[in-house]
């Protein structure tokens, strides 16, 4: 046995009658599709259900898998404490999965459980499943801040675990689509919202799982989706497997997209090795990009490679352009991995004897001391996209009209609090957004007044 089916499902609490109080009838298509999906699961009678929930415990650098023998939960936070359930966990599956993830180099396991109670991303799907089948044990997994490729790789580990244990296993990827479909919706409207939903339903409706890896972080963030990583883990569980895909429903009457699809395995298919294909394409792109890197970026990359390998600060290389030895300026080194920020550290003004030293020290800090991320590991270095921003002189401005989000970076100051944001960043489209993010970085409240400075940069790739 192994993975016998997979399902993409939403988790609106109001679909539960005790919560919806009649409002659930407005998403009757979703209810009907959920019933069909649950009936399918009932016919399969899985021994194990692996449920992927964005509302389970989430860490930036760790996949949390619920430990113990079981848990319970209710919809009390949605004013329906009487709607409750209890589940038993498949502890053996969890143990083997943790071992598989460790062998794959993934940070995943049962540590750090902050809340044992079941979340609504878990309970909504199981509310329907339990109407048709209760003879399963649950494996409950949260998402992470890792790239999509890591989520796909975790899915491969789920597949491997189900096969090694001979478990009849169903994977349920719980997640709503865009939360920004309508101006009158609870989260407002963004054009990326409907665009995301149309694209994801096309991809999932065809079972074209490889295309999930091509969704940019910026696009997903602007669409305010919550299920993409769940879907990507499920995709990994069907790696190198042909699937029969069926779109059961889609609707979004409340301004949030709800989509349901079902997948049945139809035999092995080596051409559906989507992660390998994606990483090979990325390797070629990165190699081409590395060949085009200018001396500033090559210096940053050399420094990071040497530091990650040896743990010591490298000597300054010879043969750099003369301005790197002679000039002094503030500089930022930015790292991205699979399109996601992996580290960014810099100095507003020169603090070293030369620009070369400035870049080298900030490169080491970006890969090892950015508090938002764990230190870069050796296997990641070749995957990094690196840019170096050399800052010009700062000048004070009196109003946002003197700013330009693509041309100028910004520094905001209030008392001892100071925040900086570089110009021309992906996902920062307006001066208002630029100011708001800079304030947030400085710990300055949105309504508080600030002094502003602007600066230009020369960005090196």
Secondary structure, DSSP 8 states (H G I E B T S, - for coil): --EEEEEEE---GGGSHHHHTTGGGGGHHHHHHHHHHHHHHHHHT-SEEEEEETTS--BTTBEEB--SSEEEEEEGGGTEEEEEEEEEB-HHHHHHHHHHHHHTT--EES------S--HHHHHHHHHHTTT----EEEEEE-BSS-HHHHHHHHHHHHHHHHHHT--EEEEEE----S-B-TTSTT-B-HHHHHHHHHHHHHHHHT-GGGGGGS-HHHHHHHT-S-HHHHHHHHHHTTTEEEEEEEEEEE-TTSS-EEEEEEEEEEE-GGG-HHHHHHHHHHHHHHHHHHH--HHHHHHHHHHHHHHHHSS-----SS--HHHHH----EEEEEEETTEEEEEEE-SS--SSSHHHHHHHHHHHHHHT-TTS----GGGGGGEEEEEEEE---EEESSGGG--TTT-EEEEEETTEEEEE-SS-TT--SHHHHHHHHHHHHT--TTS--EEEEE-EEEE-
